[in-house]
Each structure stands twice: as structure tokens, then as C-alpha cells.
């Protein structure tokens, strides 16, 4: 993802959730999307190269059996998130309170 000229690394905040990815530059949210497949948040990273202004985000799959495609976001062509993804993500977040943390 290419960012605006002058963007500094300390202005960037990338938030990983089990089924959601958010990217902030300062106060502005530039990406807030539901992921097509779940991730392991603790295994995800990001780097930013100020010289070429590229933000690279690495996501760790929740399962080795999941096949990822180029379209890893759950939104359709019109930008709508299918209801079943939102319901599943909400249920997973409720259940995660009772699950042991992964290391």
C-alpha cells in the first residue's frame, strides 16, 4: 500500500483483529475491512519504507488448510460485507474471551 508523501512511520498504526484489519495514519483511518479468512493476530507484522512510501502488511493464517487468494478482504465488488462474515466474527470474538491465548 503506497502512502502519501511525507508520511512518517510513527504516524502509522496497524490494528489486527481475528477477522478485521485497520490502518490509521495519524487520526485518519485509511483501511478498515473485514478479512475473508481468520488470522492469528500475534503473528502479523507490518513495515514501512519512508523512501518509497510503501506499507507492507504480513498476515498469519489461522489454519494451514486455508488457501488464500488475491482478494483476502471479505467485501464484495460493491464494498458490502456479507452478513454471515459479520455474524461469525462477532460470535468468534464472544467465544475468544473463554479460549486460552495462543503463543
Secondary structure, DSSP 8 states (H G I E B T S, - for coil): -B--TT--GGGEEEEEETTEEEEEETTEEEEEEEBSS-B-GGG-EEEEETTTTEEEEE--BS-TT----S--B-B-TTS-B-HHHHHHHHHHHHHHTTS----
